[in-house]
């Protein structure tokens, strides 16, 4: 069932997608996931994503809590790129680079909405030149519940060649409130991760996870790894790195022994930025509770950041007439 639970005068809305197993609040403001409520091992309801009490806070703060991020998630080196012999200059909004689509990326836009066949379809038309990207781009983000899973499909087309890299930036804490994720266990099907520089930009180097604190091929607690002495962990202030997937389904599993809740992320995308919320600064979130660094894990499925500079035949180029079509699901279970 999907219903509108709140409408604002400026066109913003909050929708609730709900079945017996899961209840998800989503706003057409930035396609933002406001809450995901599932039952824990005692049958108690837990909200497993960080966020704010008021929708205005999502417009006011950075951090991209729960937001859909685009047109190009993550960093583009020096905010510039060349496509079809034309050079584009984007906003520099994160050190020397462009982050998360520029000053007013998709996370800060109001989407059109439609409820159809038990799906919430959010649509955003991004005009040619918006945030200095070429091409009129139509993005459809479709949110569906599939039993105990939230499934998001992204579908985009453009009337000119352009760049695209969409993600969702939910901060998961399966304890049910902002609190250290040291107790969570993590499993990631990734033999390699991408190294980053001091500004969080990928360097282009991939590193084998073997014998590093990035090796989550077998399930481990985050707390047993994140405090280890490692140059990349120091540079990132924790995890803030792309993990390159070896498998095509169920690539990431996160589990809290406290609540028994397990999240499995499955995606058509080739990697995810795992970000241990290193820059959360004690700002107040839901129920007035402070949100601090390492109080959550964001699992941002996406293509390689800065792919336009780092990869040949970048998959982040969306050609005129082609379709960008990617799906990520978030499945919640209680471990017995
Ligand atoms: C980036 C972080 C950044 C965070 C919030 C993540 O995707 O990798 O470095 O601080 O988003 O903007």
py3Dmol code that shows the C-alpha trace and the ligand (Angstrom):
import py3Dmol

protein = """\
ATOM      1  CA  UNK A   1       0.000   0.000   0.000  1.00  0.00           C
ATOM      2  CA  UNK A   2       1.208   3.505  -0.776  1.00  0.00           C
ATOM      3  CA  UNK A   3      -0.303   6.656   0.683  1.00  0.00           C
ATOM      4  CA  UNK A   4       0.554  10.324   0.909  1.00  0.00           C
ATOM      5  CA  UNK A   5       1.124  11.045   4.590  1.00  0.00           C
ATOM      6  CA  UNK A   6       1.957  14.735   4.273  1.00  0.00           C
ATOM      7  CA  UNK A   7       1.722  17.467   1.608  1.00  0.00           C
ATOM      8  CA  UNK A   8       3.411  20.839   1.864  1.00  0.00           C
ATOM      9  CA  UNK A   9       2.397  24.094   0.151  1.00  0.00           C
ATOM     10  CA  UNK A  10       5.594  24.205  -1.900  1.00  0.00           C
ATOM     11  CA  UNK A  11       4.833  20.853  -3.564  1.00  0.00           C
ATOM     12  CA  UNK A  12       6.909  18.660  -1.292  1.00  0.00           C
ATOM     13  CA  UNK A  13       5.247  15.455  -0.145  1.00  0.00           C
ATOM     14  CA  UNK A  14       5.924  12.462   2.043  1.00  0.00           C
ATOM     15  CA  UNK A  15       4.764   9.039   0.858  1.00  0.00           C
ATOM     16  CA  UNK A  16       4.501   5.840   2.888  1.00  0.00           C
ATOM     17  CA  UNK A  17       5.082   2.443   1.254  1.00  0.00           C
ATOM     18  CA  UNK A  18       3.930  -0.261   3.617  1.00  0.00           C
ATOM     19  CA  UNK A  19       3.264  -3.985   3.913  1.00  0.00           C
ATOM     20  CA  UNK A  20       3.257  -6.417   6.888  1.00  0.00           C
ATOM     21  CA  UNK A  21       7.065  -6.542   6.939  1.00  0.00           C
ATOM     22  CA  UNK A  22       8.395  -3.092   6.158  1.00  0.00           C
ATOM     23  CA  UNK A  23       7.307   0.532   6.141  1.00  0.00           C
ATOM     24  CA  UNK A  24       9.275   3.128   4.172  1.00  0.00           C
ATOM     25  CA  UNK A  25       8.738   6.895   4.090  1.00  0.00           C
ATOM     26  CA  UNK A  26      10.038   8.616   0.960  1.00  0.00           C
ATOM     27  CA  UNK A  27       9.837  12.267  -0.048  1.00  0.00           C
ATOM     28  CA  UNK A  28       9.622  13.701  -3.524  1.00  0.00           C
ATOM     29  CA  UNK A  29      12.161  16.212  -2.190  1.00  0.00           C
ATOM     30  CA  UNK A  30      15.389  14.686  -3.467  1.00  0.00           C
ATOM     31  CA  UNK A  31      13.805  11.235  -3.672  1.00  0.00           C
ATOM     32  CA  UNK A  32      14.894  11.031  -0.042  1.00  0.00           C
ATOM     33  CA  UNK A  33      14.306   7.959   2.114  1.00  0.00           C
ATOM     34  CA  UNK A  34      13.183   9.374   5.449  1.00  0.00           C
ATOM     35  CA  UNK A  35      12.661   6.139   7.369  1.00  0.00           C
ATOM     36  CA  UNK A  36      12.769   2.376   6.950  1.00  0.00           C
ATOM     37  CA  UNK A  37      10.938   0.583   9.728  1.00  0.00           C
ATOM     38  CA  UNK A  38      11.327  -3.171  10.206  1.00  0.00           C
ATOM     39  CA  UNK A  39      10.841  -5.566  13.136  1.00  0.00           C
ATOM     40  CA  UNK A  40      13.762  -6.697  15.290  1.00  0.00           C
ATOM     41  CA  UNK A  41      14.291 -10.116  16.893  1.00  0.00           C
ATOM     42  CA  UNK A  42      11.855  -9.230  19.685  1.00  0.00           C
ATOM     43  CA  UNK A  43       9.182  -8.037  17.273  1.00  0.00           C
ATOM     44  CA  UNK A  44       9.860  -4.397  18.164  1.00  0.00           C
ATOM     45  CA  UNK A  45       9.815  -1.850  15.330  1.00  0.00           C
ATOM     46  CA  UNK A  46      13.161  -0.237  14.534  1.00  0.00           C
ATOM     47  CA  UNK A  47      13.950   2.624  12.184  1.00  0.00           C
ATOM     48  CA  UNK A  48      17.187   1.571  10.504  1.00  0.00           C
ATOM     49  CA  UNK A  49      18.172   4.807   8.706  1.00  0.00           C
ATOM     50  CA  UNK A  50      19.415   8.091  10.116  1.00  0.00           C
ATOM     51  CA  UNK A  51      17.542  11.271   9.304  1.00  0.00           C
ATOM     52  CA  UNK A  52      15.864  14.361  10.689  1.00  0.00           C
ATOM     53  CA  UNK A  53      12.539  15.113  12.368  1.00  0.00           C
ATOM     54  CA  UNK A  54      11.565  17.803   9.849  1.00  0.00           C
ATOM     55  CA  UNK A  55      11.653  17.731   6.060  1.00  0.00           C
ATOM     56  CA  UNK A  56      13.128  21.282   6.004  1.00  0.00           C
ATOM     57  CA  UNK A  57      16.259  19.931   7.682  1.00  0.00           C
ATOM     58  CA  UNK A  58      17.024  17.836   4.607  1.00  0.00           C
ATOM     59  CA  UNK A  59      17.098  21.040   2.529  1.00  0.00           C
ATOM     60  CA  UNK A  60      19.182  22.891   5.081  1.00  0.00           C
ATOM     61  CA  UNK A  61      21.962  20.390   5.871  1.00  0.00           C
ATOM     62  CA  UNK A  62      24.649  18.715   3.804  1.00  0.00           C
ATOM     63  CA  UNK A  63      25.450  15.035   4.367  1.00  0.00           C
ATOM     64  CA  UNK A  64      22.832  13.782   1.897  1.00  0.00           C
ATOM     65  CA  UNK A  65      20.972  11.705   4.503  1.00  0.00           C
ATOM     66  CA  UNK A  66      18.736   9.264   2.614  1.00  0.00           C
ATOM     67  CA  UNK A  67      18.926  11.309  -0.582  1.00  0.00           C
ATOM     68  CA  UNK A  68      18.980  10.241  -4.194  1.00  0.00           C
ATOM     69  CA  UNK A  69      22.233  11.715  -5.519  1.00  0.00           C
ATOM     70  CA  UNK A  70      22.823  12.885  -9.101  1.00  0.00           C
ATOM     71  CA  UNK A  71      23.350  13.841 -11.865  1.00  0.00           C
ATOM     72  CA  UNK A  72      26.781  12.479 -10.976  1.00  0.00           C
ATOM     73  CA  UNK A  73      27.273  11.088  -7.484  1.00  0.00           C
ATOM     74  CA  UNK A  74      30.661  11.286  -5.779  1.00  0.00           C
ATOM     75  CA  UNK A  75      33.572  13.414  -7.008  1.00  0.00           C
ATOM     76  CA  UNK A  76      34.652  14.674 -10.412  1.00  0.00           C
ATOM     77  CA  UNK A  77      38.275  15.803 -10.371  1.00  0.00           C
ATOM     78  CA  UNK A  78      38.587  19.605 -10.382  1.00  0.00           C
ATOM     79  CA  UNK A  79      34.912  19.717 -11.377  1.00  0.00           C
ATOM     80  CA  UNK A  80      35.758  19.586 -15.038  1.00  0.00           C
ATOM     81  CA  UNK A  81      35.427  17.066 -17.845  1.00  0.00           C
ATOM     82  CA  UNK A  82      35.571  16.904 -21.617  1.00  0.00           C
ATOM     83  CA  UNK A  83      32.912  15.138 -23.637  1.00  0.00           C
ATOM     84  CA  UNK A  84      32.754  15.129 -27.460  1.00  0.00           C
ATOM     85  CA  UNK A  85      35.635  17.676 -27.525  1.00  0.00           C
ATOM     86  CA  UNK A  86      33.762  20.162 -25.371  1.00  0.00           C
ATOM     87  CA  UNK A  87      34.985  21.002 -21.880  1.00  0.00           C
ATOM     88  CA  UNK A  88      32.509  21.579 -19.064  1.00  0.00           C
ATOM     89  CA  UNK A  89      33.235  23.354 -15.782  1.00  0.00           C
ATOM     90  CA  UNK A  90      31.080  22.311 -12.850  1.00  0.00           C
ATOM     91  CA  UNK A  91      30.861  23.829  -9.383  1.00  0.00           C
ATOM     92  CA  UNK A  92      33.816  23.172  -7.084  1.00  0.00           C
ATOM     93  CA  UNK A  93      32.000  22.361  -3.860  1.00  0.00           C
ATOM     94  CA  UNK A  94      34.242  19.855  -2.056  1.00  0.00           C
ATOM     95  CA  UNK A  95      37.924  20.768  -1.695  1.00  0.00           C
ATOM     96  CA  UNK A  96      39.154  21.138  -5.287  1.00  0.00           C
ATOM     97  CA  UNK A  97      36.471  18.833  -6.718  1.00  0.00           C
ATOM     98  CA  UNK A  98      32.792  18.668  -7.605  1.00  0.00           C
ATOM     99  CA  UNK A  99      30.778  16.450  -5.246  1.00  0.00           C
ATOM    100  CA  UNK A 100      27.337  14.863  -5.637  1.00  0.00           C
ATOM    101  CA  UNK A 101      26.112  16.737  -8.707  1.00  0.00           C
ATOM    102  CA  UNK A 102      27.165  20.260  -7.734  1.00  0.00           C
ATOM    103  CA  UNK A 103      25.684  22.985  -5.574  1.00  0.00           C
ATOM    104  CA  UNK A 104      22.062  21.999  -6.135  1.00  0.00           C
ATOM    105  CA  UNK A 105      22.116  18.427  -7.362  1.00  0.00           C
ATOM    106  CA  UNK A 106      19.126  16.092  -7.574  1.00  0.00           C
ATOM    107  CA  UNK A 107      19.115  15.642  -3.770  1.00  0.00           C
ATOM    108  CA  UNK A 108      17.823  19.209  -3.411  1.00  0.00           C
ATOM    109  CA  UNK A 109      15.200  19.144  -6.173  1.00  0.00           C
ATOM    110  CA  UNK A 110      11.465  18.505  -5.959  1.00  0.00           C
ATOM    111  CA  UNK A 111      10.414  15.565  -8.153  1.00  0.00           C
ATOM    112  CA  UNK A 112       7.048  14.955  -9.845  1.00  0.00           C
ATOM    113  CA  UNK A 113       5.250  11.967  -8.446  1.00  0.00           C
ATOM    114  CA  UNK A 114       2.877   9.236  -9.499  1.00  0.00           C
ATOM    115  CA  UNK A 115       1.548   6.181  -7.681  1.00  0.00           C
ATOM    116  CA  UNK A 116       0.888   3.365 -10.120  1.00  0.00           C
ATOM    117  CA  UNK A 117       0.537  -0.421  -9.658  1.00  0.00           C
ATOM    118  CA  UNK A 118       1.736  -0.180  -6.056  1.00  0.00           C
ATOM    119  CA  UNK A 119       4.877   1.661  -7.118  1.00  0.00           C
ATOM    120  CA  UNK A 120       5.968   5.180  -6.299  1.00  0.00           C
ATOM    121  CA  UNK A 121       7.391   6.746  -9.439  1.00  0.00           C
ATOM    122  CA  UNK A 122       9.360   9.944  -8.917  1.00  0.00           C
ATOM    123  CA  UNK A 123      10.367  11.881 -12.009  1.00  0.00           C
ATOM    124  CA  UNK A 124      12.848  14.719 -12.343  1.00  0.00           C
ATOM    125  CA  UNK A 125      13.491  16.688 -15.502  1.00  0.00           C
ATOM    126  CA  UNK A 126      16.961  18.170 -15.352  1.00  0.00           C
ATOM    127  CA  UNK A 127      17.325  20.837 -18.061  1.00  0.00           C
ATOM    128  CA  UNK A 128      20.331  21.165 -20.351  1.00  0.00           C
ATOM    129  CA  UNK A 129      22.984  23.210 -18.543  1.00  0.00           C
ATOM    130  CA  UNK A 130      21.656  22.604 -15.033  1.00  0.00           C
ATOM    131  CA  UNK A 131      24.698  22.545 -12.752  1.00  0.00           C
ATOM    132  CA  UNK A 132      26.585  22.969 -16.072  1.00  0.00           C
ATOM    133  CA  UNK A 133      25.918  19.409 -17.294  1.00  0.00           C
ATOM    134  CA  UNK A 134      24.959  18.999 -20.956  1.00  0.00           C
ATOM    135  CA  UNK A 135      21.634  17.545 -22.093  1.00  0.00           C
ATOM    136  CA  UNK A 136      18.009  17.588 -21.044  1.00  0.00           C
ATOM    137  CA  UNK A 137      17.803  14.545 -18.811  1.00  0.00           C
ATOM    138  CA  UNK A 138      14.706  12.665 -17.639  1.00  0.00           C
ATOM    139  CA  UNK A 139      15.202  10.544 -14.555  1.00  0.00           C
ATOM    140  CA  UNK A 140      12.575   8.159 -13.190  1.00  0.00           C
ATOM    141  CA  UNK A 141      13.198   6.619  -9.772  1.00  0.00           C
ATOM    142  CA  UNK A 142      10.698   3.886  -8.966  1.00  0.00           C
ATOM    143  CA  UNK A 143      10.325   2.717  -5.369  1.00  0.00           C
ATOM    144  CA  UNK A 144       8.664  -0.665  -4.782  1.00  0.00           C
ATOM    145  CA  UNK A 145       8.247  -3.004  -1.836  1.00  0.00           C
ATOM    146  CA  UNK A 146       8.926  -6.663  -2.523  1.00  0.00           C
ATOM    147  CA  UNK A 147       8.001  -8.514   0.675  1.00  0.00           C
ATOM    148  CA  UNK A 148      10.828  -7.602   3.085  1.00  0.00           C
ATOM    149  CA  UNK A 149      12.743  -5.483   0.548  1.00  0.00           C
ATOM    150  CA  UNK A 150      12.740  -1.952  -0.763  1.00  0.00           C
ATOM    151  CA  UNK A 151      13.654  -1.951  -4.451  1.00  0.00           C
ATOM    152  CA  UNK A 152      14.682   1.213  -6.294  1.00  0.00           C
ATOM    153  CA  UNK A 153      14.968   1.325 -10.068  1.00  0.00           C
ATOM    154  CA  UNK A 154      16.594   4.265 -11.838  1.00  0.00           C
ATOM    155  CA  UNK A 155      15.812   4.937 -15.481  1.00  0.00           C
ATOM    156  CA  UNK A 156      17.244   7.885 -17.394  1.00  0.00           C
ATOM    157  CA  UNK A 157      17.525   9.214 -20.920  1.00  0.00           C
ATOM    158  CA  UNK A 158      19.035  12.392 -22.363  1.00  0.00           C
ATOM    159  CA  UNK A 159      18.657  14.314 -25.621  1.00  0.00           C
ATOM    160  CA  UNK A 160      22.450  14.874 -25.750  1.00  0.00           C
ATOM    161  CA  UNK A 161      25.429  12.846 -24.590  1.00  0.00           C
ATOM    162  CA  UNK A 162      25.920  13.517 -20.890  1.00  0.00           C
ATOM    163  CA  UNK A 163      27.255  11.996 -17.658  1.00  0.00           C
ATOM    164  CA  UNK A 164      25.229  10.079 -15.103  1.00  0.00           C
ATOM    165  CA  UNK A 165      25.948   8.207 -11.874  1.00  0.00           C
ATOM    166  CA  UNK A 166      22.980   7.893  -9.535  1.00  0.00           C
ATOM    167  CA  UNK A 167      23.030   6.538  -6.001  1.00  0.00           C
ATOM    168  CA  UNK A 168      21.004   6.532  -2.842  1.00  0.00           C
ATOM    169  CA  UNK A 169      22.784   7.926   0.190  1.00  0.00           C
ATOM    170  CA  UNK A 170      20.954   6.276   3.121  1.00  0.00           C
ATOM    171  CA  UNK A 171      22.888   6.010   6.365  1.00  0.00           C
ATOM    172  CA  UNK A 172      22.102   2.588   7.835  1.00  0.00           C
ATOM    173  CA  UNK A 173      22.238   1.773  11.506  1.00  0.00           C
ATOM    174  CA  UNK A 174      20.639  -1.582  12.249  1.00  0.00           C
ATOM    175  CA  UNK A 175      20.751  -0.931  16.019  1.00  0.00           C
ATOM    176  CA  UNK A 176      17.793   1.328  15.271  1.00  0.00           C
ATOM    177  CA  UNK A 177      19.290   4.669  16.327  1.00  0.00           C
ATOM    178  CA  UNK A 178      22.471   6.704  15.798  1.00  0.00           C
ATOM    179  CA  UNK A 179      25.113   4.714  17.695  1.00  0.00           C
ATOM    180  CA  UNK A 180      28.517   3.232  16.943  1.00  0.00           C
ATOM    181  CA  UNK A 181      28.463   0.734  14.082  1.00  0.00           C
ATOM    182  CA  UNK A 182      31.466  -1.052  15.623  1.00  0.00           C
ATOM    183  CA  UNK A 183      29.134  -3.868  16.723  1.00  0.00           C
ATOM    184  CA  UNK A 184      27.761  -4.399  13.184  1.00  0.00           C
ATOM    185  CA  UNK A 185      29.138  -7.194  11.079  1.00  0.00           C
ATOM    186  CA  UNK A 186      29.820  -6.554   7.419  1.00  0.00           C
ATOM    187  CA  UNK A 187      30.335  -8.837   4.467  1.00  0.00           C
ATOM    188  CA  UNK A 188      31.267  -7.449   1.035  1.00  0.00           C
ATOM    189  CA  UNK A 189      31.869  -9.497  -2.101  1.00  0.00           C
ATOM    190  CA  UNK A 190      34.897  -7.468  -3.169  1.00  0.00           C
ATOM    191  CA  UNK A 191      38.495  -8.478  -3.755  1.00  0.00           C
ATOM    192  CA  UNK A 192      39.519  -4.904  -4.624  1.00  0.00           C
ATOM    193  CA  UNK A 193      38.779  -1.421  -3.351  1.00  0.00           C
ATOM    194  CA  UNK A 194      39.711   1.937  -4.887  1.00  0.00           C
ATOM    195  CA  UNK A 195      42.244   4.129  -3.074  1.00  0.00           C
ATOM    196  CA  UNK A 196      41.426   7.773  -2.361  1.00  0.00           C
ATOM    197  CA  UNK A 197      43.463  10.912  -1.859  1.00  0.00           C
ATOM    198  CA  UNK A 198      43.194  13.449   1.003  1.00  0.00           C
ATOM    199  CA  UNK A 199      40.243  15.095  -0.753  1.00  0.00           C
ATOM    200  CA  UNK A 200      38.302  11.844  -1.030  1.00  0.00           C
ATOM    201  CA  UNK A 201      38.901  11.589  -4.772  1.00  0.00           C
ATOM    202  CA  UNK A 202      39.804   8.155  -6.136  1.00  0.00           C
ATOM    203  CA  UNK A 203      43.432   8.068  -7.244  1.00  0.00           C
ATOM    204  CA  UNK A 204      42.857   5.479  -9.971  1.00  0.00           C
ATOM    205  CA  UNK A 205      44.719   2.806  -8.012  1.00  0.00           C
ATOM    206  CA  UNK A 206      42.934  -0.365  -6.989  1.00  0.00           C
ATOM    207  CA  UNK A 207      44.196  -2.311  -3.988  1.00  0.00           C
ATOM    208  CA  UNK A 208      43.735  -5.981  -3.188  1.00  0.00           C
ATOM    209  CA  UNK A 209      41.857  -6.282   0.124  1.00  0.00           C
ATOM    210  CA  UNK A 210      43.958  -9.262   1.198  1.00  0.00           C
ATOM    211  CA  UNK A 211      45.635  -8.558   4.577  1.00  0.00           C
ATOM    212  CA  UNK A 212      44.020  -5.130   4.823  1.00  0.00           C
ATOM    213  CA  UNK A 213      41.168  -3.785   6.976  1.00  0.00           C
ATOM    214  CA  UNK A 214      39.153  -3.640   3.745  1.00  0.00           C
ATOM    215  CA  UNK A 215      38.843  -7.421   3.579  1.00  0.00           C
ATOM    216  CA  UNK A 216      35.200  -8.208   4.345  1.00  0.00           C
ATOM    217  CA  UNK A 217      34.934 -11.212   2.045  1.00  0.00           C
ATOM    218  CA  UNK A 218      34.241 -13.172   5.212  1.00  0.00           C
ATOM    219  CA  UNK A 219      31.879 -11.514   7.639  1.00  0.00           C
ATOM    220  CA  UNK A 220      33.657  -9.451  10.306  1.00  0.00           C
ATOM    221  CA  UNK A 221      32.673  -6.804  12.818  1.00  0.00           C
ATOM    222  CA  UNK A 222      33.336  -3.275  11.583  1.00  0.00           C
ATOM    223  CA  UNK A 223      34.870  -2.487  15.002  1.00  0.00           C
ATOM    224  CA  UNK A 224      37.562  -5.132  14.532  1.00  0.00           C
ATOM    225  CA  UNK A 225      38.763  -3.463  11.300  1.00  0.00           C
ATOM    226  CA  UNK A 226      38.031   0.269  11.326  1.00  0.00           C
ATOM    227  CA  UNK A 227      40.488   1.055  14.156  1.00  0.00           C
ATOM    228  CA  UNK A 228      43.385  -0.727  12.480  1.00  0.00           C
ATOM    229  CA  UNK A 229      46.440   1.192  11.367  1.00  0.00           C
ATOM    230  CA  UNK A 230      46.119   1.716   7.612  1.00  0.00           C
ATOM    231  CA  UNK A 231      47.025   4.671   5.420  1.00  0.00           C
ATOM    232  CA  UNK A 232      43.767   4.555   3.471  1.00  0.00           C
ATOM    233  CA  UNK A 233      41.685   4.461   6.662  1.00  0.00           C
ATOM    234  CA  UNK A 234      43.627   7.450   7.967  1.00  0.00           C
ATOM    235  CA  UNK A 235      43.172   9.409   4.738  1.00  0.00           C
ATOM    236  CA  UNK A 236      39.438   8.640   4.633  1.00  0.00           C
ATOM    237  CA  UNK A 237      38.908   9.164   8.394  1.00  0.00           C
ATOM    238  CA  UNK A 238      37.408   5.678   8.238  1.00  0.00           C
ATOM    239  CA  UNK A 239      35.765   3.941   5.305  1.00  0.00           C
ATOM    240  CA  UNK A 240      34.964   6.276   2.409  1.00  0.00           C
ATOM    241  CA  UNK A 241      35.991   4.055  -0.489  1.00  0.00           C
ATOM    242  CA  UNK A 242      34.565   2.250  -3.499  1.00  0.00           C
ATOM    243  CA  UNK A 243      34.465  -1.537  -3.121  1.00  0.00           C
ATOM    244  CA  UNK A 244      34.507  -3.270  -6.499  1.00  0.00           C
ATOM    245  CA  UNK A 245      32.089  -6.190  -6.541  1.00  0.00           C
ATOM    246  CA  UNK A 246      33.014  -9.718  -7.632  1.00  0.00           C
ATOM    247  CA  UNK A 247      29.463 -10.998  -7.623  1.00  0.00           C
ATOM    248  CA  UNK A 248      26.325  -9.844  -9.388  1.00  0.00           C
ATOM    249  CA  UNK A 249      23.860 -10.261  -6.507  1.00  0.00           C
ATOM    250  CA  UNK A 250      23.747  -9.921  -2.716  1.00  0.00           C
ATOM    251  CA  UNK A 251      27.031  -8.029  -2.736  1.00  0.00           C
ATOM    252  CA  UNK A 252      26.783  -6.429   0.733  1.00  0.00           C
ATOM    253  CA  UNK A 253      25.440  -7.786   4.031  1.00  0.00           C
ATOM    254  CA  UNK A 254      25.225  -5.732   7.204  1.00  0.00           C
ATOM    255  CA  UNK A 255      24.008  -7.177  10.519  1.00  0.00           C
ATOM    256  CA  UNK A 256      23.413  -5.947  14.047  1.00  0.00           C
ATOM    257  CA  UNK A 257      23.614  -8.615  16.779  1.00  0.00           C
ATOM    258  CA  UNK A 258      21.797  -6.171  19.076  1.00  0.00           C
ATOM    259  CA  UNK A 259      18.533  -6.219  17.112  1.00  0.00           C
ATOM    260  CA  UNK A 260      19.160  -9.307  14.962  1.00  0.00           C
ATOM    261  CA  UNK A 261      18.366  -7.231  11.864  1.00  0.00           C
ATOM    262  CA  UNK A 262      20.287  -8.126   8.710  1.00  0.00           C
ATOM    263  CA  UNK A 263      20.354  -6.002   5.560  1.00  0.00           C
ATOM    264  CA  UNK A 264      21.302  -7.499   2.210  1.00  0.00           C
ATOM    265  CA  UNK A 265      22.037  -5.108  -0.644  1.00  0.00           C
ATOM    266  CA  UNK A 266      21.777  -6.469  -4.155  1.00  0.00           C
ATOM    267  CA  UNK A 267      22.495  -4.294  -7.180  1.00  0.00           C
ATOM    268  CA  UNK A 268      23.029  -4.232 -10.916  1.00  0.00           C
ATOM    269  CA  UNK A 269      25.778  -1.655 -10.306  1.00  0.00           C
ATOM    270  CA  UNK A 270      29.430  -2.749 -10.230  1.00  0.00           C
ATOM    271  CA  UNK A 271      30.498  -1.238  -6.911  1.00  0.00           C
ATOM    272  CA  UNK A 272      29.514   0.745  -3.831  1.00  0.00           C
ATOM    273  CA  UNK A 273      31.104   3.566  -1.900  1.00  0.00           C
ATOM    274  CA  UNK A 274      31.100   2.346   1.690  1.00  0.00           C
ATOM    275  CA  UNK A 275      31.100   5.434   3.863  1.00  0.00           C
ATOM    276  CA  UNK A 276      31.237   5.122   7.642  1.00  0.00           C
ATOM    277  CA  UNK A 277      29.629   8.541   8.152  1.00  0.00           C
ATOM    278  CA  UNK A 278      33.006  10.017   9.058  1.00  0.00           C
ATOM    279  CA  UNK A 279      31.878  13.610   8.757  1.00  0.00           C
ATOM    280  CA  UNK A 280      28.706  13.476  10.831  1.00  0.00           C
ATOM    281  CA  UNK A 281      29.252  16.291  13.267  1.00  0.00           C
ATOM    282  CA  UNK A 282      26.887  15.770  16.207  1.00  0.00           C
ATOM    283  CA  UNK A 283      23.993  17.515  14.464  1.00  0.00           C
ATOM    284  CA  UNK A 284      20.597  16.576  15.852  1.00  0.00           C
ATOM    285  CA  UNK A 285      18.592  13.962  14.034  1.00  0.00           C
ATOM    286  CA  UNK A 286      15.348  12.111  14.686  1.00  0.00           C
ATOM    287  CA  UNK A 287      13.937  12.509  18.214  1.00  0.00           C
ATOM    288  CA  UNK A 288      16.538  15.220  18.846  1.00  0.00           C
ATOM    289  CA  UNK A 289      19.354  12.659  19.097  1.00  0.00           C
ATOM    290  CA  UNK A 290      22.865  13.686  18.003  1.00  0.00           C
ATOM    291  CA  UNK A 291      24.401  11.937  15.007  1.00  0.00           C
ATOM    292  CA  UNK A 292      28.142  11.478  15.268  1.00  0.00           C
ATOM    293  CA  UNK A 293      30.926  10.171  13.073  1.00  0.00           C
ATOM    294  CA  UNK A 294      30.746   6.415  12.514  1.00  0.00           C
ATOM    295  CA  UNK A 295      27.173   6.200  13.706  1.00  0.00           C
ATOM    296  CA  UNK A 296      26.063   4.662  10.401  1.00  0.00           C
ATOM    297  CA  UNK A 297      27.215   3.002   7.217  1.00  0.00           C
ATOM    298  CA  UNK A 298      26.164   4.410   3.839  1.00  0.00           C
ATOM    299  CA  UNK A 299      26.183   1.788   1.077  1.00  0.00           C
ATOM    300  CA  UNK A 300      26.201   3.949  -2.054  1.00  0.00           C
ATOM    301  CA  UNK A 301      25.866   1.641  -5.065  1.00  0.00           C
ATOM    302  CA  UNK A 302      27.280   3.327  -8.162  1.00  0.00           C
ATOM    303  CA  UNK A 303      29.760   3.273 -11.043  1.00  0.00           C
ATOM    304  CA  UNK A 304      33.395   4.170 -10.398  1.00  0.00           C
ATOM    305  CA  UNK A 305      33.680   7.735  -9.083  1.00  0.00           C
ATOM    306  CA  UNK A 306      35.424  10.130 -11.469  1.00  0.00           C
ATOM    307  CA  UNK A 307      35.055   7.399 -14.071  1.00  0.00           C
ATOM    308  CA  UNK A 308      35.239   9.968 -16.892  1.00  0.00           C
ATOM    309  CA  UNK A 309      38.912  10.504 -15.976  1.00  0.00           C
ATOM    310  CA  UNK A 310      39.789   7.123 -14.536  1.00  0.00           C
ATOM    311  CA  UNK A 311      38.289   4.538 -16.887  1.00  0.00           C
ATOM    312  CA  UNK A 312      38.367   3.891 -20.590  1.00  0.00           C
ATOM    313  CA  UNK A 313      34.864   3.663 -22.146  1.00  0.00           C
ATOM    314  CA  UNK A 314      33.320   5.157 -19.042  1.00  0.00           C
ATOM    315  CA  UNK A 315      29.951   3.640 -18.188  1.00  0.00           C
ATOM    316  CA  UNK A 316      28.977   7.018 -16.734  1.00  0.00           C
ATOM    317  CA  UNK A 317      28.597   8.461 -20.229  1.00  0.00           C
ATOM    318  CA  UNK A 318      24.940   8.346 -21.181  1.00  0.00           C
ATOM    319  CA  UNK A 319      24.682   8.727 -24.939  1.00  0.00           C
ATOM    320  CA  UNK A 320      21.734  10.352 -26.618  1.00  0.00           C
ATOM    321  CA  UNK A 321      19.222   7.605 -27.422  1.00  0.00           C
ATOM    322  CA  UNK A 322      20.641   5.184 -24.824  1.00  0.00           C
ATOM    323  CA  UNK A 323      18.966   4.204 -21.589  1.00  0.00           C
ATOM    324  CA  UNK A 324      20.468   4.204 -18.112  1.00  0.00           C
ATOM    325  CA  UNK A 325      18.653   1.481 -16.181  1.00  0.00           C
ATOM    326  CA  UNK A 326      19.935   0.258 -12.813  1.00  0.00           C
ATOM    327  CA  UNK A 327      18.318  -1.346  -9.785  1.00  0.00           C
ATOM    328  CA  UNK A 328      19.343  -1.692  -6.148  1.00  0.00           C
ATOM    329  CA  UNK A 329      17.396  -3.603  -3.503  1.00  0.00           C
ATOM    330  CA  UNK A 330      17.648  -3.467   0.276  1.00  0.00           C
ATOM    331  CA  UNK A 331      16.307  -6.622   1.931  1.00  0.00           C
ATOM    332  CA  UNK A 332      15.767  -6.867   5.694  1.00  0.00           C
ATOM    333  CA  UNK A 333      15.531 -10.081   7.683  1.00  0.00           C
ATOM    334  CA  UNK A 334      15.891 -11.113  11.298  1.00  0.00           C
ATOM    335  CA  UNK A 335      18.590 -13.716  11.818  1.00  0.00           C
ATOM    336  CA  UNK A 336      17.453 -16.653  13.838  1.00  0.00           C
TER     337      UNK A 336
END
"""
ligand_1 = """\
12
LIG
C 31.397 10.921 0.280
C 31.890 11.528 1.565
C 31.018 12.706 1.884
C 29.595 12.203 2.038
C 28.607 13.283 2.336
C 30.008 10.438 0.537
O 29.491 9.865 -0.621
O 32.217 9.896 -0.178
O 33.243 11.913 1.446
O 31.437 13.337 3.056
O 29.203 11.549 0.868
O 28.621 14.282 1.404
"""
view = py3Dmol.view(width=600, height=400)
view.addModel(protein, "pdb")
view.setStyle({"model": 0}, {"cartoon": {"style": "trace"}})
view.addModel(ligand_1, "xyz")
view.setStyle({"model": 1}, {"stick": {}})
view.zoomTo()
view.show()
